[in-house]
Amino acid sequence: MDMNVKEPNIVVVGATGAVGREFLRILEERDFPAGEIRLLASSRSAGTRFKVRGEDLEVREASPNEFSGADIAFISVNSQLSAQLGPAAVEAGALVIDDSSCFRMDPDVPLVVPEVNGEDVKWHRGIISIPNCSTTPLVMVAHPLNRESAITRMVVSTYQSVSGAGAGAMEELRNQSRAVLEGQTVEPGNLPKQIAFNIFPHIDDFTANGYTFEEQKMLQETRKIMHIPHIPVSSTCVRVPVFGAHSAAVHLEFQGPISPERATELLSGMPGVKVVGGPGESSYPTPWEVAGTDDVYVGRIRRDISSDHGLAMWIVCDNLRKGAALNAIQIAEEVLRLNCLAPSQVAAPSRSV
């Protein structure tokens, strides 16, 4: 792998999925300096054609033999498939940027949101992970506030769109909504409960402590990204009948006081974050307005009246863009900027999460 590659050859695994399609759009929007672009997906999608940067590309079936000559492999598939394809891509000489949960908590794999811990890409061993789409906006907002006064506790309730569960869940919402409006009874398919005109606090499987894996991810990933091994994080992750963009009600407690005005100032200066409205105003971000955009939007910043040193706020972020595809491309841009495409020989930082 050439450290001085100007236009790296890239492979996109999962190119026909919701994240993969968004990735290809953003690749063009940001004019990412790619040389050859190779598209891979499941056998069902093999043969599909996409026009990327004016070039007509055919999707091939993903297999461990498809990474020869690649410099960067963007992988957005399930964890089981990532576990097979990720090491194969590294063996072929590619840097893997992986969107699954497969490698996130591996101590030798950086888990990166570039605006928060971009320097962590320097110590990769061939794989860099993208955090869960509900974790990314949380750490984007928490990071500048934590630098002002250390966060001592986070309580988060998420309201997550069906796009986070894939294209099948989006179609399920469409079909169920139509059926319910016509007076028909519906049964869940891709999702555990009826999603049309309904919400449920159940994303991913439940663990022994009563939290779901989605909620556990927010705890573990936040600690790793922010380099705060013991920060308390409690979350409730809720699926809502929204097609795109995740929302969250966030309560943060700090060692010392931070006023809503100071928090607004800090968040307004954070790259990739936009503050919408002010205290008591009816202007605040919503999923409908935010879908298709790149920033993390924050509104309703106010004192938490249940805590002496607490703030409450509302955040919204497009989960397919900053929550996944955009973050992957930004990681690659950071790698190229820091000239660290090749695996590092430096020992990974020792951090208990």
VMD Tcl script that draws the C-alpha trace (Angstrom):
set ca {
  {0.00 0.00 0.00}
  {1.47 3.32 -1.10}
  {1.49 5.95 1.65}
  {1.50 8.64 -1.04}
  {-1.59 7.48 -2.94}
  {-3.34 10.61 -4.23}
  {-6.42 8.87 -5.63}
  {-6.86 5.58 -3.76}
  {-8.68 2.70 -5.38}
  {-11.78 1.98 -3.31}
  {-14.17 -0.91 -2.83}
  {-17.69 -0.28 -1.51}
  {-19.21 -3.37 0.10}
  {-22.98 -3.14 0.59}
  {-23.26 -0.68 -2.29}
  {-26.95 -1.38 -2.92}
  {-28.04 -0.91 0.72}
  {-29.41 2.30 2.22}
  {-26.00 3.35 3.61}
  {-24.16 2.23 0.48}
  {-26.36 4.30 -1.82}
  {-25.95 7.32 0.44}
  {-22.21 6.74 0.46}
  {-22.01 6.90 -3.34}
  {-24.00 10.15 -3.37}
  {-21.72 11.75 -0.79}
  {-18.63 10.46 -2.60}
  {-19.65 12.60 -5.57}
  {-20.83 15.57 -3.50}
  {-17.49 15.83 -1.69}
  {-15.45 15.03 -4.80}
  {-13.54 12.36 -2.89}
  {-10.26 11.66 -4.74}
  {-10.98 8.04 -5.71}
  {-9.24 6.21 -8.53}
  {-10.94 2.93 -9.41}
  {-14.30 2.36 -7.69}
  {-15.47 -1.22 -7.25}
  {-19.00 -1.99 -6.02}
  {-19.87 -5.18 -4.13}
  {-23.09 -6.49 -2.63}
  {-24.98 -9.74 -1.99}
  {-25.61 -12.29 -4.73}
  {-29.19 -10.98 -4.96}
  {-27.92 -7.54 -5.98}
  {-25.06 -8.66 -8.22}
  {-25.54 -7.28 -11.72}
  {-27.20 -4.06 -10.55}
  {-25.70 -1.02 -12.24}
  {-24.99 2.43 -10.78}
  {-23.71 5.57 -12.42}
  {-20.96 7.00 -10.23}
  {-19.11 10.16 -11.27}
  {-20.39 9.64 -14.80}
  {-19.12 6.07 -15.00}
  {-21.49 3.11 -15.37}
  {-20.47 0.52 -12.75}
  {-21.76 -3.01 -12.27}
  {-22.20 -4.42 -8.78}
  {-20.35 -7.69 -8.20}
  {-20.99 -10.31 -5.55}
  {-19.02 -9.65 -2.37}
  {-16.37 -12.25 -1.63}
  {-12.96 -12.32 0.11}
  {-11.27 -12.40 -3.31}
  {-12.60 -9.03 -4.49}
  {-10.12 -6.70 -2.75}
  {-7.01 -7.09 -4.89}
  {-5.53 -3.70 -5.74}
  {-7.81 -1.80 -3.35}
  {-6.41 0.91 -1.08}
  {-9.58 1.54 0.97}
  {-12.55 -0.78 1.53}
  {-15.74 0.79 2.84}
  {-17.84 -2.02 4.33}
  {-21.50 -1.60 5.31}
  {-22.95 -5.07 5.89}
  {-23.93 -7.14 8.92}
  {-21.36 -8.06 11.55}
  {-21.10 -11.69 10.46}
  {-20.18 -10.71 6.90}
  {-17.84 -7.94 8.10}
  {-16.00 -10.53 10.20}
  {-15.29 -12.48 7.00}
  {-14.62 -9.66 4.56}
  {-12.77 -7.17 6.79}
  {-9.69 -9.33 7.49}
  {-9.64 -10.47 3.84}
  {-9.52 -6.86 2.68}
  {-6.69 -6.07 5.12}
  {-4.80 -9.13 3.95}
  {-5.14 -7.84 0.37}
  {-3.57 -4.53 1.44}
  {-6.63 -2.32 1.92}
  {-7.54 -0.08 4.83}
  {-11.01 -1.15 6.00}
  {-13.52 1.42 7.23}
  {-16.30 -0.70 8.71}
  {-19.86 0.33 9.56}
  {-20.89 -2.78 11.52}
  {-20.55 -3.46 15.24}
  {-18.08 -6.28 14.53}
  {-14.82 -4.50 15.39}
  {-15.95 -1.45 17.37}
  {-14.89 -2.61 20.80}
  {-11.69 -4.34 19.68}
  {-8.91 -2.50 21.57}
  {-6.73 -2.59 18.42}
  {-9.39 -0.92 16.25}
  {-9.94 2.86 16.41}
  {-13.60 3.89 16.74}
  {-13.72 7.31 15.15}
  {-15.82 10.43 14.75}
  {-13.29 12.75 13.06}
  {-14.48 15.95 14.73}
  {-14.08 14.31 18.15}
  {-11.15 11.88 17.99}
  {-9.78 12.10 14.45}
  {-6.20 11.61 15.67}
  {-7.09 8.02 16.61}
  {-6.87 7.01 12.94}
  {-3.09 7.18 13.29}
  {-2.88 3.93 15.26}
  {-5.09 1.69 13.10}
  {-3.93 -1.85 12.30}
  {-5.81 -2.00 9.02}
  {-9.37 -1.53 10.30}
  {-11.15 1.61 11.52}
  {-14.71 1.37 12.84}
  {-17.61 3.78 12.54}
  {-19.76 4.12 15.68}
  {-23.43 3.33 15.86}
  {-25.65 5.98 14.25}
  {-27.18 6.92 17.62}
  {-23.78 7.35 19.28}
  {-22.28 9.73 16.71}
  {-24.54 12.76 17.30}
  {-24.31 12.26 21.07}
  {-20.51 12.48 21.16}
  {-20.51 15.36 18.67}
  {-22.57 17.39 21.13}
  {-20.95 16.10 24.33}
  {-17.35 16.66 23.19}
  {-17.14 20.49 23.26}
  {-19.16 20.65 26.48}
  {-16.96 18.07 28.19}
  {-13.88 20.17 27.38}
  {-15.51 23.07 29.25}
  {-16.50 21.01 32.29}
  {-16.14 17.25 32.70}
  {-19.35 15.30 32.13}
  {-20.26 13.16 35.12}
  {-23.44 11.53 33.77}
  {-25.44 11.17 30.55}
  {-29.09 10.17 30.25}
  {-30.36 9.78 26.70}
  {-33.68 8.83 25.13}
  {-33.43 8.24 21.38}
  {-36.22 8.35 18.80}
  {-34.79 6.39 15.88}
  {-36.11 6.27 12.34}
  {-36.81 3.02 10.51}
  {-34.00 3.69 8.02}
  {-31.67 2.59 10.81}
  {-33.13 -0.91 10.42}
  {-32.61 -0.96 6.64}
  {-34.58 -0.70 3.44}
  {-36.91 -3.56 4.45}
  {-38.04 -1.66 7.55}
  {-38.68 1.48 5.49}
  {-40.88 -0.51 3.11}
  {-42.63 -2.05 6.10}
  {-43.55 1.40 7.42}
  {-44.93 2.38 4.01}
  {-46.98 -0.78 3.62}
  {-48.26 -0.85 7.20}
  {-49.27 2.81 7.13}
  {-51.26 2.26 3.96}
  {-52.90 -0.86 5.37}
  {-53.84 0.73 8.71}
  {-55.40 3.74 6.96}
  {-57.48 1.28 4.95}
  {-58.66 -0.42 8.16}
  {-56.60 -3.57 7.75}
  {-54.77 -5.52 10.45}
  {-50.99 -5.64 10.07}
  {-48.31 -8.00 11.35}
  {-44.65 -7.08 12.03}
  {-41.99 -8.43 9.70}
  {-38.57 -6.77 9.76}
  {-39.37 -5.02 13.05}
  {-40.46 -6.61 16.36}
  {-43.74 -4.65 16.62}
  {-46.11 -2.80 14.34}
  {-44.39 0.46 13.42}
  {-47.20 2.27 11.61}
  {-48.73 4.85 13.99}
  {-46.80 3.25 16.84}
  {-43.51 3.41 18.76}
  {-41.67 0.81 20.79}
  {-38.58 0.87 23.09}
  {-36.90 -2.14 21.50}
  {-33.93 -1.81 19.14}
  {-31.70 -4.90 18.91}
  {-31.83 -7.80 21.38}
  {-32.14 -7.48 25.14}
  {-29.19 -8.16 27.43}
  {-29.14 -9.71 30.89}
  {-29.32 -6.30 32.62}
  {-32.54 -5.33 30.84}
  {-30.91 -2.90 28.41}
  {-30.81 -3.66 24.69}
  {-27.60 -4.08 22.74}
  {-28.35 -0.74 21.05}
  {-28.42 0.93 24.47}
  {-25.26 -0.86 25.58}
  {-23.52 0.32 22.40}
  {-24.18 3.93 23.35}
  {-22.48 3.38 26.71}
  {-19.46 1.48 25.43}
  {-18.89 3.47 22.25}
  {-19.22 6.86 23.96}
  {-16.57 5.85 26.49}
  {-14.18 4.68 23.78}
  {-14.58 7.65 21.43}
  {-14.38 10.30 24.14}
  {-11.54 8.52 25.99}
  {-13.56 8.57 29.24}
  {-13.51 4.94 30.40}
  {-15.95 5.20 33.29}
  {-18.48 7.85 32.31}
  {-22.03 6.75 33.33}
  {-24.40 6.60 30.34}
  {-27.99 5.39 30.55}
  {-30.13 5.29 27.41}
  {-33.53 4.15 26.20}
  {-33.62 3.60 22.45}
  {-37.03 3.91 20.82}
  {-38.10 3.08 17.25}
  {-40.49 5.66 15.80}
  {-42.52 5.80 12.55}
  {-40.14 8.22 10.83}
  {-38.37 7.33 7.57}
  {-35.08 9.17 8.08}
  {-33.02 10.94 10.79}
  {-32.64 10.01 14.46}
  {-33.58 12.30 17.34}
  {-32.60 12.26 21.01}
  {-33.53 13.98 24.25}
  {-30.21 14.37 26.08}
  {-29.54 15.22 29.74}
  {-25.93 15.92 30.70}
  {-24.52 16.53 34.18}
  {-21.17 18.28 34.68}
  {-18.61 18.79 37.43}
  {-19.28 22.50 37.31}
  {-22.07 24.72 35.98}
  {-22.45 25.52 32.29}
  {-25.14 28.02 31.37}
  {-27.39 27.42 28.35}
  {-25.85 30.55 26.81}
  {-22.32 29.20 27.22}
  {-23.39 25.78 25.91}
  {-24.90 27.46 22.86}
  {-21.65 29.32 22.27}
  {-19.56 26.15 22.59}
  {-21.82 24.08 20.36}
  {-22.01 26.82 17.73}
  {-18.22 26.65 17.47}
  {-18.13 22.86 17.05}
  {-17.53 21.73 13.44}
  {-20.49 19.75 12.14}
  {-22.92 21.03 14.79}
  {-25.65 23.64 14.26}
  {-27.72 25.21 17.02}
  {-31.34 25.89 16.09}
  {-33.44 28.43 18.00}
  {-33.04 29.55 21.59}
  {-34.59 28.94 25.02}
  {-38.38 29.13 24.93}
  {-38.53 29.45 21.15}
  {-40.65 27.24 18.92}
  {-37.74 26.87 16.50}
  {-36.00 23.51 16.93}
  {-34.79 20.73 14.62}
  {-37.06 17.89 13.47}
  {-36.32 14.73 11.46}
  {-38.34 15.96 8.48}
  {-36.21 19.11 8.19}
  {-32.88 17.44 8.93}
  {-33.12 14.37 6.66}
  {-30.67 14.67 3.77}
  {-28.31 17.09 5.54}
  {-24.88 16.55 7.05}
  {-24.82 18.33 10.41}
  {-25.90 17.43 13.93}
  {-28.66 19.87 14.91}
  {-29.24 20.95 18.51}
  {-32.21 22.80 19.98}
  {-34.07 23.43 23.25}
  {-30.82 23.91 25.20}
  {-31.89 24.62 28.77}
  {-30.95 24.09 32.39}
  {-31.92 20.71 33.76}
  {-34.08 21.71 36.73}
  {-33.43 18.33 38.38}
  {-29.65 18.85 38.55}
  {-27.51 21.71 39.89}
  {-24.95 21.27 37.11}
  {-27.15 19.83 34.38}
  {-28.27 20.74 30.87}
  {-31.09 19.29 28.79}
  {-31.25 19.51 25.00}
  {-32.74 18.01 21.84}
  {-30.54 16.71 19.00}
  {-31.38 15.47 15.50}
  {-29.08 13.93 12.88}
  {-29.50 12.11 9.56}
  {-28.48 8.59 10.54}
  {-27.58 7.49 7.00}
  {-25.31 10.47 6.39}
  {-23.39 11.70 9.46}
  {-24.51 8.58 11.32}
  {-22.86 6.31 8.75}
  {-21.85 7.14 5.16}
  {-20.56 10.69 5.68}
  {-18.61 9.69 8.77}
  {-16.93 6.89 6.77}
  {-15.83 9.30 4.05}
  {-14.64 11.84 6.61}
  {-12.53 9.11 8.24}
  {-10.94 8.35 4.86}
  {-10.30 12.05 4.29}
  {-8.64 12.28 7.71}
  {-6.47 9.24 6.94}
  {-5.30 10.80 3.68}
  {-4.74 14.19 5.34}
  {-2.59 12.60 8.05}
  {-0.85 10.34 5.52}
  {-1.56 7.19 7.54}
  {-3.14 4.87 5.01}
  {-0.73 2.06 5.95}
  {-1.18 0.19 9.26}
  {0.57 1.81 12.21}
  {3.55 0.26 13.99}
  {2.78 2.36 17.08}
  {1.14 0.57 19.99}
  {-2.54 1.32 20.44}
  {-3.37 3.49 23.45}
  {-4.17 1.50 26.58}
  {-7.71 2.46 27.56}
  {-10.19 0.44 29.57}
  {-13.75 0.92 28.33}
}
mol new
graphics top color blue
foreach p $ca { graphics top sphere $p radius 0.5 }
foreach p [lrange $ca 0 end-1] q [lrange $ca 1 end] { graphics top cylinder $p $q radius 0.2 }
display resetview
